[in-house]
Amino acid sequence: MRASVIIRTLDEEQHLQALLEGIEEQRPPEGLGDDFEVEVVVVDSGSLDRTLEIAAAYDCRLVHIAREDFSFGRSLNLGCEHSEGDVLVFVSGHCVPCSSDWLAALLAPIVRDQVESTYGAQRPGPRTRFSEAQLFARQYPETSEIPQQGIFCNNANAALRRDVWEKFRFDEVCTGLEDMELGKRIVAAGHRIAYVAEAAVFHHHDETLREVAWRFEREALALQAIMPEVHIRPVDFARYFASAVGLDLWSAVQGGRLFGTAADIVAFRWQQYLGAYRGNRRQRELSRQTKDHYFYPRRIEAPQPAKAPRLTKAPRLTKAPRRPGDESS
């Protein structure tokens, strides 16, 4: 069995090396042993920091997508096209496995033919905002569900059988939630999705409040295409915001973290639901300028001189041999 780990990157130097080291430390799924091979495909959409240098040091297969061609679904499809695995594993460039059993746990339900797709838990990093951590706790509980009910999944930490991807592929127009859009279609076709709590990663979000609003706006816009029956009215916005802030503040009190987090809780939840409200009410085709607004919310600047020493080449993963003429894009 061969697994292809596909990583989307844009200026991910802060966490990419830890992710690649974590992938190298993974144990094979039970029963496979030496019959298990891993390749890593990095799909980069214009990094200006040391992301490409780090990926090259770990002998990843590098694929480039131009900024004007980028969408989340298109970059994933491109990574899948340049991979050879029987199972496709998707992980964000700012996620790091929590243990050396992450990959085995994520793939186990697929190997056992229990499901066709899986996604794992996401845990907060040391700089994750309090309210974001509360979202992780709600969306990724401690108990697995194999198979699960519903279409929810998340490509920051997920796996999919290759033959299922070849039949359905990711939607290349969605402004976000391309994972749930695909999940809806494969579930409708009779395929199964599993949530695997043991397959956990640390998800390091380091967004400004403005970027938080952009993220939830584009996801709400995408949700309109997936679930058009979902509408957020002004009264819903007020109710969701008040409820979330109240629950977060109570959790902060219980955890002894109210001091220093209260203002951020209110600000985060305001941007979350304001972005969701705007995206839910927006019903129009995206222009190129608007695509840049959603996909590239950060201002791109020239990289600062690297402070870290240059990498030495790390030990390689156990990989499948390259075929003649198989070159990185």
N, C-alpha and C positions, 0 to 999 in steps of 0.2 A: 504494500500500500504506500502511495506517495501523497503527501500533503503539501499544498502550496500556501504559504503564508503571504498574504497580500497586504501591504502597508501603504496607505495614502499619506503623503507628506507635503507640508509647506512650512519651511523654517522650523524643523523639529529637533534641532541639535540638542536641546536641553534634556530630552528623555530618550532619544532614539538609540543611543549606545546601550543604555540599560535595558531597553526592550530587546535589542538583538542579542545581548548577552543572556537575557532570560530565555530566549528561544533556543539558544545553543544548549542550555542546561535542561531542556525538557526530556522527560522519560517517554519512551514509546507507549502507545496504548497496550493494555494487557493482551497477551497472546500474539503480538506481532514481533517484538524483539528486533532482530537484524533485518526483518522484512519490511521495516518502516523507514521511509526516506522523507526528508524535508527539504524544500527549496524556499527561498525568500525572494519575493518580488516587491520592489519599491516603486510606486507610481508617484512621481514628483511633479508638482504643478508650479514650479518656478522658485524654488528655495534660493535665498541669497546668503544664508548662513552656512554652517559646516555640515548640513544634512547630507549632501552628496558625498562629501569626503568620508563621513562616517559609514555610509552605506557601502562605498567602494572598499573600505578597510575590512568589512565583513563579507565581501564577495557576494553581495546581493545582486540580483538581476535588476538593472535600472531601466525604467521606462519613463519617458517624459511626455507630459500632456501640456499643450500650450494654454495659456491663460484664457484666450478667447474661445477655446474649445471645451473648457472645463465645465463639468457638472459632476455631482457626486456619483450618479449612476454611470456616466460615461467613463470616469476614471476607474471605477470598479470593473466594468466590462473590459476595459483595456488591460488591466492587470490580469484578469482571468484569461484573456486571449493570449497573453505572453507567459502563461503558466502551463504546467503539465500534470498537475496533481489530480488524483482521483477525488480528493476532497479539497475544497477551497476554504481557507481560513482567513477571516478578515479581522484586522486589529488596527486601531488608531496608532499613529506615530507618537502620541503622547500617553499611551497606556503601557504599563509594565506588569508582567505576570506576577501574581502573588506567591507562586510556588512553582517547583519543577514538575508538578503534576497538572498544571493548567491545561496543556494541550491534550494530554491523555483523557482528562475528564471531559473536555469540550467535545472530543471526537467519539467517546465511548458509546453514546446512544446511536450514533451513525454506524459505527463498526458493528454493533449488535443488531442493526437493522430495525431499531425501535422507531426511528424518525429519519427524516431526510434533511433536517436543518436544526441547528442548535444555536443558542446564545448563552453567554455566561454572565456572572455577576460583575458589577463595577463597584469598586470601593473608593472612597475619597482619598486624595493625597493630602500631604501636610498643608498645602496652600488652598485647598478647596474651600469655597465659601460655605458657611454653615447651612444655608438653605439648599444649596446644591447637594450637600451630603444628605439632607433630609429627603430630597428627591431620589437619590440613589437607594436609600434604605427602603423607600416605598416601592420603587420599581424593581429592585433586585433583592428579594427577601432571602433568608437563610435556608429555606427549604426548596429543593428542586421540584419541578413539575414535568414529568416525562411520560407521555407527551402533554403539552399544555392545552388549555382552552384559549382560543383567540388568536389574533394575528400579530401581537406585539413581538418585536425582536429589535436588536440594535447591532449595527455593523461595527461598532467600536470593539466588539469582542464576540465573534460569531463564526459559524462554519456551515457549509452547504455542500451537498453532493454535486459533483461536476455535471452529471447528466441532467440534474434538475436546473442548474444554471443555464446549460446549453439550450434547454427547451423554453425557458421563460425570460432569462436575462433581466438586468436591472433597467428600469425606466430611466432614460437619459434626459428627461425634461424636468423631473421633480426638483424643486428647490431644497429639498430635504426629505427625510423619512422614506428614502428610496428602499430601505430595508422593510418597513411596514407595507409599502406598496407591493413589493415582491411577495411578502408574506401573505397578503390578502389573496393574491392570485394562486399561489401554490396550495394554500389551504382549500381554496375553492375547487382545486383540481384533485383533492383527496390526499395531499401530502401532509406531513405532520411536522410540528415545530416543538422543540423541547427547551425548557429553561434549566440550566445546570448551575446550581449555586456554587458547587465546588470549583468550577472553572472561572476563577475570579482574577481580575486585573485591577491595579490601581489606575484610576482615570484622573489624570492631572489636567484639570481645567484652570487656566490662568487668564481669564477674560476680564476686560473692563466691563463696567455696567452697560455701556453702550453696546458692546459686543454681545452681552447677554440678551438685550432686546432684539438685536438683529437675528440671533440664533432662533429665538422663539417665534419671531415674525415669519421667517422663511419656513419654519416647520409648520406653523399654522396655515400658511399659504398652501403648502404641500398637502396638508391634511384635508383641505377643501376638495381636492381631487380624489383622495382616497375614501373619505367619508363625508360626502357633501351634505349629509343630514345634520352635521355638527355645526351649530351656530352659537356665537358668543355675543350676547346682547349687553348693553351697558350695565344692566342689573346683574348679569352673570359675572362681568368683570369685577364689579364691586364685591359681590359675594365671594368669589374665588379668592380675591386679594385679601379680604378681611379674614377669611377662614385660614388661609395659608400663613398669614402673619401671626395670627393668634396661636396656631399650633406650633409654629417655629419658636415663638417666644416662650411658650410653656415648656417645650423640649429644652430650650437653652437654660431656663430656670432649673429644671430637674437635673441637668448636667452641670450646673454651676458655671455656665458660660454666658450668662446674660450680659454681664459687663463686657463691653467691647464688641458684642455681636448684634445688639439690638438695632442699631442704625443700619448696619449692612443687611440685616434680615428684611427690614422695610424696603430698602433700596432695591435689593435683588428681586423680591417678589413684585414690586411695582414694575420693574423693567420686564420681568417674565410675562406678567399678564397684560401689560401694555403692548408688548410685542405680539403676543398671541391674539389680542383683540384686533390690532391693526392687520395682521396677516389673515385672520379669519374673514375680515370684511373686504379684503382686496381681491377683486375678480377681474384680472386682466392678464394679457400675455406679457411676459417679461421682455423688456428691451435689453440690449447688451449692457447699457449703463446700469440698469437695475440688477442684472445678473452680477456685475462687479460689486454692487452694493451688498448683495446677499452672500456671495461666495468669497469675496476678498474685503471684509470689513475693516481690516487693518491697513494702515498706510504702509506701503512698501518703501523701505529706505535702503540705502547702501549699508551692507553689514559692517559692524564695528570690527576692528582687529581682534582676532581670537585671543583670549587670555589663556586658554588651556593649551597644553603641549600637543603637538601633532600625535596622531594615533599611530601605534605600531599595529601591524596586522594581527588580528586575534585568531585563535584556533577556529577552523571552519566547522560548520555543521556537517553531519553526514548527509550528503546530497546525491541526487541522481547524476550520473555523468552527463555532460553536455553533448548534444548531438552535433555533428559537423555542420558548420554554418549557422549554429544557434548563437546569435549575438544580441547583446542588449540594444534596446532602441534608444 
